[in-house]
Amino acid sequence: MKSFSTFVSWALLLIIMGAGKLSAQHSPEDLLLQHYRPKSIYKVPYTDVKKPCCPVIDMHSHAYATTPDEVKLWVNIMDSLGIEKVVILSMATGVRFDSIMELYGAYPDRFIVYCGLDYSKYGTAEFPSSAIKELERCYRKGARGVGELGDKGLGELYSWPRPAYGLHIDDPLLKPIYEKCADLNMPVNIHVAEPYWFYLPMDSTNDGLMNAWKWRIDVSNPDNRDYDALINSLENVVRDNPRTTFIAAHYANLNHDLERLGRMLDKYPNLYADISARYAEQSNIPRYMRNFFMKYQHKLLYGTDMGFDISMYRLTFRILETADEHFYFTDLFNYHWALNGWEIPKNILRKVYYENAVNIINK
């Protein structure tokens, strides 16, 4: 009986402590940033965008569906939304690429699959010839582009079965591969760096802190190329390979300095930028974004990079198409600022959603 009463006492103590903890989280003095979930109180227009204003090609997605049933579900969602095609950036070669190609190849009119680069012989005399041979094999299997290549400072990390740390995208070793991509009309999607918040001090001055903390870059690592060097590497590779079409993923992660991206888009006919996975980063500057889209309407490509949930797609349409203000989607984006629609004109959206992608696909 004594042991039972002891158990009850401990249980009550734990409940009281838990209640105190919950109460403390609701106190401004003790509230943790990760628990902050603001809700807008503004009585302003809400637009539920069921379908986009124009046909859509999603130029940046991945092999999120892993079974035939999931791929079929994705196609059904595409049908319901008016999405004609989705580009699957497999980042893979060899048997993994083959399995992805087989899975999505069941719907050849709906999915365009890109391959990765084969770095398995990097560091030997066989590279880059070995990578070109595998690129040609993937092309024969159905690959129609390359990517997403990725360098966040340490070198090429986005390719299965092996990354190539120490090999950066502007390395002369890769030039013959880019030339082969041009010969095969295979665009190259490249992710360089990360949003600038990820490089800044992780303190009270960083307004993207919550997301930046999760994805922060180790700027103290001497092997890491710094942010500016990574952006310069993108410009180098675009400049030095004018026959090859390059797509800078996520606005080239120049989210805080789109004028720098604009200068590259102005200068290089072979460079485009996809807008994927950076909706939150840009939604706090809606008027600027509208003007940017108007100026670079021929160079921007719609993309998502956030799965294939129907609510995700509709949120992107809402941001692009409407003038809605001050709404939150913290759980998807992990930032704590309010989102705003950009109200891009329909004639411009038709290019971003569809026509610019068609021009690349049909080259």
Buried (B, 14 or more C-beta within 10 A) or exposed (E): EEEEEEEEEEEEEEEEEEEEEEEEEEEEEEEEEEEEEEEEEEEEEEEEBEEBBBBBBBBBBBBBBEEEEBBEBBBEBBEEBBBBBBBBBBBBBBEBBBBBBEBBBEBEEBBBBBBBBBBBBBEEEEBBEBBBBBBBBBBEBBBBBBBBBBBBBBBBBBBBBBBBBEBBBBBEEBBEBBBBBBEBBBBBBBBBBBBBBBBBEEEEEBEBBBBBBEEBBEEEEEEBBEBEBBBBBBBBBBBEBEEBBBBBBBBBBBBBBBEBBBEBBEEBEBBBBBBBBBBBBBBBBBEEBBEBBEBBBEBBBBBBBBBBBBEBBBBBBBBBBBEBBEBBBBEBBBBBBBBBBBBBEEEBBBBBBBBBBBBBBEE
